[in-house]
């Protein structure tokens, strides 16, 4: 078993809502990456040493594969603070929230030690940083200097999208509609979120796929996690 598989299966056993969340973020991230590669491939220039939009397009499948695995692993640092994660049924206390903010660094430090996860460390470390660097955590990480910066932007918004719209795994809050979340992204485009996201969300194909994943796709994710747990 690879370290990636170990982490994903451990999350299912220890905190199944986070396991579902990880798969949802992976599905949403691949959806956005696939449509963005078709509409704005130049945004990925630099990944895997690419220098042109054409070079990016020629390795689209490799980029999508990287996006899937990086998104799936984005929260592995929570395995080290599972007692805090288990408190998701209520609002966290200040010291619990401070502890939670350690998970990107903790996850990236874990990831770099293992062959199956080391290439995803930048996404793991940077997924809670704002696009413009004015807020978020951890401090000191240069997301703009990472060749995976567009994947970081994608995983970041998908992490927030799933958390904001899910009222099953996060029963302490009412899930927002996609339209409510979309409005928040539009208002924060260029600061918290990447400036190209509103245009991407308005693309009919992207929108159709996102709405499916947030509805039927989420039900599938919960059913698959339940089936996995029955087999452990």
Rosetta blueprint (number, residue, H / E / L):
1 X L
2 X L
3 X H
4 X H
5 X H
6 X H
7 X H
8 X H
9 X H
10 X H
11 X H
12 X H
13 X H
14 X H
15 X L
16 X H
17 X H
18 X H
19 X H
20 X H
21 X H
22 X H
23 X H
24 X H
25 X H
26 X H
27 X H
28 X H
29 X H
30 X H
31 X H
32 X H
33 X H
34 X H
35 X H
36 X H
37 X H
38 X H
39 X H
40 X L
41 X H
42 X H
43 X H
44 X H
45 X L
46 X L
47 X H
48 X H
49 X H
50 X L
51 X L
52 X L
53 X H
54 X H
55 X H
56 X H
57 X H
58 X H
59 X L
60 X H
61 X H
62 X H
63 X H
64 X H
65 X H
66 X H
67 X H
68 X H
69 X H
70 X H
71 X H
72 X H
73 X L
74 X L
75 X L
76 X H
77 X H
78 X H
79 X H
80 X H
81 X H
82 X H
83 X H
84 X H
85 X H
86 X L
87 X L
88 X L
89 X L
90 X L
91 X L
92 X L
93 X L
94 X H
95 X H
96 X H
97 X H
98 X H
99 X H
100 X H
101 X L
102 X L
103 X H
104 X H
105 X H
106 X H
107 X H
108 X H
109 X H
110 X H
111 X H
112 X L
113 X L
114 X L
115 X L
116 X L
117 X L
118 X H
119 X H
120 X H
121 X H
122 X H
123 X H
124 X H
125 X H
126 X H
127 X L
128 X L
129 X E
130 X L
131 X L
132 X L
133 X L
134 X L
135 X L
136 X E
137 X L
138 X L
139 X L
140 X L
141 X L
142 X L
143 X H
144 X H
145 X H
146 X L
147 X L
148 X L
149 X H
150 X H
151 X H
152 X H
153 X H
154 X H
155 X H
156 X H
157 X H
158 X H
159 X H
160 X H
161 X H
162 X H
163 X H
164 X H
165 X H
166 X L
167 X L
168 X L
169 X L
170 X L
171 X L
172 X L
173 X L
174 X L
175 X L
176 X L
177 X L
178 X H
179 X H
180 X H
181 X H
182 X H
183 X H
184 X H
185 X H
186 X H
187 X H
188 X L
189 X E
190 X L
191 X L
192 X L
193 X E
194 X L
195 X L
196 X L
197 X H
198 X H
199 X H
200 X H
201 X H
202 X H
203 X L
204 X H
205 X H
206 X H
207 X H
208 X H
209 X H
210 X H
211 X H
212 X H
213 X H
214 X H
215 X H
216 X H
217 X H
218 X H
219 X H
220 X H
221 X H
222 X H
223 X H
224 X H
225 X H
226 X H
227 X H
228 X H
229 X H
230 X H
231 X H
232 X L
